[in-house]
Amino acid sequence: MLDEVSEAVLAREEVVKYLREADGREKVHGYLEELRTTQRYHMYRALQHPVYPILRKIEKIPEQMRNALDATRQHRVVYTSNHRSHIDYLVEPIVLDDSGIRPPLIAAGINLFGGPLGLIHKYVTGAIPIRRNTKDPAYLITLKAYVAEMLKKHDLFLYPEGGRSYSGELKQAKTGLIHAALTADTSNIVVLPVAIAYDLVLEDHILARQRVKKRQRPFAREIAEMVRYAVGYKSRAFVTFGVPIPVGDAQSRSDLVGLARLVRARIGALYKVLPTAVFAAAMRPSIGRRDLEGRIDRLIDELAARHANLGVTSGRQAIEEAAEPLETRGIVVFERGRFRVRERSVLRYYGRTIEHLLVTAGRTH
């Protein structure tokens, strides 16, 4: 028996046209069943308990929360965030819930929907499984229609980069899910940029390794590795909410590309610049403390001139707050008055997290 949303999807003009094709009906119904999700808000907070051993190690710090509060009072909201870690799916919705903001549905990669975690996503959090690389028109039509119908009753939280950044840099925003959101028959939709930044990303070593080997590991194996890297792990997570962007009647391809670029630029400007990032960006294979402090000071001056969201004000502060956790993490070592690199790929990962704030405008990177 079809639910209300499924019936509405099947009644949409673009879907009806595809249902008339030979194998269209079977494909659409199959994809619709895959996409179907349920959010049970009364069980939402209880999800913190199974992952409490990790969440208790992360201090959640919201910034500019008023933007989200005001937006949800007046609009249907599409949150668009950068994507650093699997922990994003936990931290960002909890930050919203802590402020009494209605929980959005979450667009998540379909690789996260296996086993018990998949059941939680599908029947509790209200996560929508996304096949990121498929080009099947039946899937794309069904996905866009489903997202459009769900937006009539729920907000949506999505990651325009498509997946976590293995290199650390802020990737280009994709337009697929943003386009789907704009097709909803809802006139008061706004896009709300969100940036999340960590002192230390739990799976930093895993991500850096996957970039070097250019191969994604199975999710179950990655979770096992994350548990290992959680030993001694402690971090802050800054979640910064930007000013809502009215979408108006943006429908053309050029409008969508322009909106995606604007969203990426807003997220990049909101991103919190933390001590570990400037330490990594200024670091050399071997460098004395005083020289490193000077390099960080010059870097901070450049970031301040670009009106970056600074969470560090001096080279001395950066070294005092970043050196020990990076050394404990096995990324750098301090010997005989000099800092030396132990894990170059991981250090570069952190340095690239602020690269978008330092490059010359118009330069590709």
Wavefront OBJ file of the C-alpha trace (Angstrom):
o trace
v 0.000 0.000 0.000
v 1.412 3.370 -1.046
v 1.789 6.211 1.423
v 0.765 9.800 0.715
v 4.201 10.900 -0.456
v 4.639 7.923 -2.795
v 1.238 8.574 -4.361
v 2.161 12.225 -4.886
v 5.468 11.224 -6.512
v 3.728 8.842 -8.925
v 1.237 11.567 -9.829
v 3.875 14.134 -10.804
v 3.930 14.931 -14.504
v 7.601 14.080 -15.083
v 7.159 10.694 -13.361
v 3.929 9.824 -15.177
v 5.701 10.230 -18.512
v 8.372 7.739 -17.480
v 5.846 5.235 -16.099
v 4.494 4.765 -19.609
v 7.793 3.303 -20.813
v 8.329 -0.458 -20.989
v 10.449 -0.935 -17.865
v 9.764 2.483 -16.372
v 7.085 1.432 -13.887
v 9.177 -1.349 -12.316
v 12.230 0.893 -12.010
v 10.362 3.830 -10.530
v 8.533 1.694 -7.964
v 11.806 0.003 -6.982
v 13.653 3.280 -6.526
v 10.704 4.784 -4.663
v 10.745 1.920 -2.176
v 14.491 2.421 -1.708
v 14.089 6.149 -1.083
v 11.143 5.884 1.298
v 12.128 7.082 4.754
v 10.422 7.798 8.078
v 11.439 10.234 10.771
v 10.375 9.421 14.338
v 11.191 12.554 16.262
v 10.392 11.101 19.700
v 13.234 8.597 19.190
v 15.658 11.158 17.787
v 17.451 12.155 20.978
v 17.810 8.531 22.052
v 20.191 8.018 19.133
v 22.884 9.841 21.080
v 23.226 7.014 23.582
v 24.740 4.295 21.321
v 27.336 6.776 20.041
v 27.839 8.585 23.350
v 31.402 7.246 23.781
v 32.372 9.301 20.703
v 29.995 12.261 21.080
v 31.141 12.962 24.646
v 34.617 13.621 23.234
v 33.325 16.341 20.918
v 32.457 19.780 22.274
v 29.682 21.129 20.030
v 29.913 24.905 19.509
v 27.148 26.548 17.444
v 27.697 29.964 15.876
v 25.147 32.433 14.453
v 22.315 30.151 15.566
v 19.855 32.995 15.161
v 20.026 32.599 11.377
v 18.657 29.064 11.627
v 16.034 29.986 14.227
v 14.676 32.859 12.138
v 14.739 30.860 8.901
v 12.745 27.937 10.282
v 10.067 30.234 11.701
v 9.308 31.723 8.304
v 10.490 29.290 5.649
v 10.996 25.734 4.538
v 14.775 25.340 4.867
v 17.344 23.479 2.773
v 20.539 23.326 4.852
v 23.713 23.014 2.757
v 26.908 22.060 4.577
v 30.476 21.135 3.825
v 31.259 17.497 4.621
v 34.233 16.619 6.822
v 33.344 13.424 8.657
v 30.749 10.713 9.239
v 30.326 12.497 12.585
v 28.703 15.418 10.699
v 25.477 13.396 10.458
v 25.370 13.250 14.271
v 26.712 16.639 15.343
v 24.800 18.994 13.039
v 21.269 17.634 13.663
v 21.943 17.520 17.422
v 23.058 21.163 17.381
v 19.759 22.052 15.714
v 17.765 19.956 18.172
v 19.588 21.472 21.165
v 18.214 24.848 20.042
v 14.674 23.521 19.668
v 14.769 23.581 15.865
v 12.731 20.949 14.048
v 14.967 18.133 12.745
v 15.475 18.053 8.976
v 15.633 14.996 6.764
v 19.218 14.171 5.821
v 20.492 13.262 2.363
v 23.107 10.549 2.952
v 25.149 8.267 0.720
v 23.550 4.875 0.175
v 26.733 3.208 1.468
v 25.620 4.215 4.972
v 22.432 2.155 4.798
v 23.741 -1.350 5.416
v 23.076 -3.298 8.614
v 21.627 -1.864 11.853
v 22.841 1.667 11.069
v 20.850 1.586 7.842
v 17.662 0.688 9.732
v 18.210 3.619 12.109
v 18.722 5.969 9.167
v 15.658 4.698 7.322
v 13.165 4.445 10.205
v 14.322 6.960 12.827
v 16.521 9.823 11.587
v 14.660 10.194 8.311
v 17.754 9.906 6.126
v 17.268 9.617 2.366
v 19.710 7.183 0.669
v 21.435 8.806 -2.310
v 23.094 6.948 -5.213
v 25.710 9.573 -5.942
v 27.112 8.389 -9.261
v 24.158 6.813 -11.042
v 23.038 8.261 -14.386
v 19.871 6.177 -14.716
v 17.160 8.687 -15.724
v 14.504 6.652 -13.899
v 16.432 7.072 -10.655
v 17.133 10.772 -11.145
v 13.499 11.534 -11.965
v 12.251 9.539 -8.960
v 14.807 11.093 -6.588
v 13.975 14.658 -7.597
v 10.246 14.006 -7.322
v 10.616 12.348 -3.895
v 12.750 15.166 -2.490
v 10.322 17.755 -3.851
v 7.357 16.050 -2.192
v 9.142 15.518 1.141
v 10.028 19.220 1.266
v 6.355 20.075 1.565
v 6.433 18.693 5.127
v 10.086 18.596 6.154
v 13.280 20.618 5.973
v 16.245 19.000 4.233
v 19.919 18.792 5.219
v 22.283 18.012 2.348
v 25.975 18.032 1.493
v 26.501 19.671 -1.935
v 30.042 18.282 -2.227
v 28.449 14.842 -2.626
v 30.702 13.126 -0.094
v 33.443 13.788 2.421
v 36.544 15.556 1.200
v 39.435 13.072 1.146
v 41.951 15.855 0.487
v 40.618 18.283 3.103
v 39.815 21.027 0.609
v 36.324 22.416 0.056
v 35.073 20.680 -3.086
v 32.866 22.158 -5.785
v 29.142 22.019 -5.047
v 26.944 19.713 -7.116
v 23.541 20.879 -8.308
v 21.438 17.665 -8.349
v 19.790 17.790 -4.917
v 19.580 21.581 -4.937
v 17.685 21.322 -8.236
v 15.411 18.679 -6.725
v 14.621 20.990 -3.815
v 13.746 23.840 -6.148
v 11.162 21.710 -7.945
v 9.049 21.455 -4.774
v 5.690 23.192 -5.008
v 6.620 25.373 -2.052
v 7.127 29.091 -2.523
v 8.951 29.913 0.718
v 12.095 27.766 0.351
v 15.454 29.222 1.375
v 18.920 27.707 1.220
v 20.807 28.080 4.492
v 24.618 27.632 4.263
v 26.274 25.783 7.142
v 29.959 25.173 7.834
v 31.353 22.550 10.189
v 34.973 22.520 11.355
v 36.836 20.235 13.760
v 40.134 20.679 15.585
v 40.703 17.031 14.676
v 38.636 14.931 12.280
v 38.089 11.466 13.718
v 38.902 9.636 10.470
v 41.701 11.973 9.306
v 44.215 9.165 8.712
v 41.609 7.109 6.833
v 40.601 9.982 4.555
v 44.185 10.970 3.778
v 45.056 7.341 2.963
v 42.032 6.974 0.683
v 43.062 10.093 -1.236
v 46.570 8.750 -1.797
v 45.337 5.293 -2.859
v 42.325 6.750 -4.715
v 40.124 3.986 -3.345
v 37.181 4.117 -0.944
v 37.083 1.487 1.789
v 33.919 -0.467 2.651
v 31.875 1.410 5.253
v 31.942 -1.446 7.794
v 35.741 -1.592 7.646
v 35.991 2.171 7.952
v 33.791 2.167 11.060
v 36.107 -0.406 12.651
v 39.100 1.835 11.918
v 37.276 4.884 13.281
v 36.767 3.049 16.578
v 40.530 2.525 16.739
v 41.286 6.192 16.040
v 38.717 7.217 18.673
v 41.109 6.100 21.429
v 42.346 9.323 23.020
v 40.365 11.409 20.546
v 39.028 14.784 21.665
v 37.902 17.718 19.558
v 35.719 20.760 19.218
v 33.133 20.964 16.435
v 32.160 24.464 15.321
v 28.848 24.587 13.440
v 28.309 28.019 11.881
v 24.997 29.026 10.287
v 24.920 31.612 7.540
v 22.310 34.050 6.254
v 19.522 32.288 4.305
v 19.638 32.597 0.515
v 16.251 33.127 -1.180
v 16.040 30.868 -4.234
v 13.224 32.664 -6.047
v 12.417 31.039 -9.375
v 15.933 29.812 -10.229
v 15.321 26.960 -12.659
v 17.699 27.311 -15.622
v 21.020 25.510 -15.697
v 22.932 28.782 -15.380
v 20.779 29.789 -12.388
v 21.525 26.476 -10.674
v 25.262 26.711 -11.320
v 25.274 30.274 -10.017
v 23.373 29.233 -6.885
v 25.733 26.298 -6.268
v 28.752 28.594 -6.554
v 27.185 31.098 -4.187
v 26.412 28.348 -1.672
v 30.011 27.080 -1.816
v 31.387 30.605 -1.372
v 29.134 31.241 1.636
v 30.085 27.926 3.252
v 33.762 28.673 2.667
v 33.472 32.109 4.290
v 31.679 30.632 7.325
v 34.272 27.885 7.866
v 35.969 28.278 11.257
v 39.762 28.611 10.974
v 41.187 26.602 13.867
v 44.717 26.269 15.320
v 45.340 22.834 13.776
v 44.576 24.189 10.293
v 46.952 27.176 10.421
v 49.615 25.050 12.109
v 49.384 22.508 9.284
v 49.277 25.143 6.529
v 52.394 26.893 7.869
v 54.351 23.749 8.756
v 57.492 22.635 6.907
v 59.186 19.186 6.970
v 61.396 20.508 9.772
v 61.073 23.908 11.407
v 61.955 25.641 14.667
v 59.238 26.878 16.974
v 60.011 30.575 16.492
v 60.087 30.310 12.712
v 56.803 28.394 12.698
v 55.227 31.005 14.975
v 56.229 33.749 12.543
v 54.866 31.864 9.549
v 51.532 31.344 11.314
v 51.340 35.028 12.285
v 51.725 36.039 8.629
v 49.131 33.460 7.611
v 46.659 34.773 10.189
v 47.210 38.329 8.934
v 46.324 37.189 5.410
v 43.229 35.368 6.634
v 42.127 38.395 8.666
v 42.468 40.586 5.576
v 40.105 38.188 3.796
v 37.606 38.430 6.696
v 37.931 34.746 7.550
v 36.038 33.331 10.527
v 39.091 33.131 12.763
v 39.269 30.855 15.787
v 42.930 31.690 16.454
v 44.638 35.067 16.731
v 48.393 34.419 16.908
v 51.131 31.968 16.051
v 51.854 31.429 19.723
v 48.229 30.494 20.431
v 48.127 28.162 17.429
v 51.227 26.269 18.556
v 50.072 26.088 22.180
v 46.675 24.665 21.169
v 47.586 22.531 18.144
v 51.044 21.068 18.755
v 50.134 18.610 21.516
v 46.997 17.118 19.871
v 48.779 16.792 16.517
v 51.731 15.124 18.228
v 49.452 12.799 20.211
v 47.740 11.941 16.919
v 51.118 10.940 15.472
v 51.051 13.641 12.782
v 54.025 15.738 13.967
v 56.778 15.322 16.525
v 58.744 17.905 18.535
v 62.420 16.985 18.951
v 65.438 19.077 19.923
v 63.571 22.353 19.566
v 62.156 21.575 16.115
v 58.849 20.316 14.779
v 59.090 17.496 12.255
v 56.420 15.867 10.117
v 55.542 12.221 10.746
v 52.361 11.852 8.643
v 52.734 14.174 5.662
v 49.456 13.249 3.933
v 47.429 13.825 7.112
v 49.159 17.156 7.802
v 48.391 18.273 4.249
v 44.778 17.249 4.783
v 44.460 19.803 7.604
v 46.384 22.466 5.696
v 44.040 22.186 2.719
v 40.941 22.814 4.873
v 41.652 26.569 4.644
v 43.083 26.601 1.126
v 39.895 28.121 -0.299
v 40.514 31.199 1.877
v 44.057 31.713 0.617
v 44.033 31.125 -3.141
v 43.844 33.980 -5.637
v 40.296 34.575 -6.912
v 39.586 32.635 -10.095
v 42.519 30.281 -9.671
v 41.684 26.568 -9.859
v 42.980 24.344 -7.086
l 1 2 3 4 5 6 7 8 9 10 11 12 13 14 15 16 17 18 19 20 21 22 23 24 25 26 27 28 29 30 31 32 33 34 35 36 37 38 39 40 41 42 43 44 45 46 47 48 49 50 51 52 53 54 55 56 57 58 59 60 61 62 63 64 65 66 67 68 69 70 71 72 73 74 75 76 77 78 79 80 81 82 83 84 85 86 87 88 89 90 91 92 93 94 95 96 97 98 99 100 101 102 103 104 105 106 107 108 109 110 111 112 113 114 115 116 117 118 119 120 121 122 123 124 125 126 127 128 129 130 131 132 133 134 135 136 137 138 139 140 141 142 143 144 145 146 147 148 149 150 151 152 153 154 155 156 157 158 159 160 161 162 163 164 165 166 167 168 169 170 171 172 173 174 175 176 177 178 179 180 181 182 183 184 185 186 187 188 189 190 191 192 193 194 195 196 197 198 199 200 201 202 203 204 205 206 207 208 209 210 211 212 213 214 215 216 217 218 219 220 221 222 223 224 225 226 227 228 229 230 231 232 233 234 235 236 237 238 239 240 241 242 243 244 245 246 247 248 249 250 251 252 253 254 255 256 257 258 259 260 261 262 263 264 265 266 267 268 269 270 271 272 273 274 275 276 277 278 279 280 281 282 283 284 285 286 287 288 289 290 291 292 293 294 295 296 297 298 299 300 301 302 303 304 305 306 307 308 309 310 311 312 313 314 315 316 317 318 319 320 321 322 323 324 325 326 327 328 329 330 331 332 333 334 335 336 337 338 339 340 341 342 343 344 345 346 347 348 349 350 351 352 353 354 355 356 357 358 359 360 361 362 363 364 365
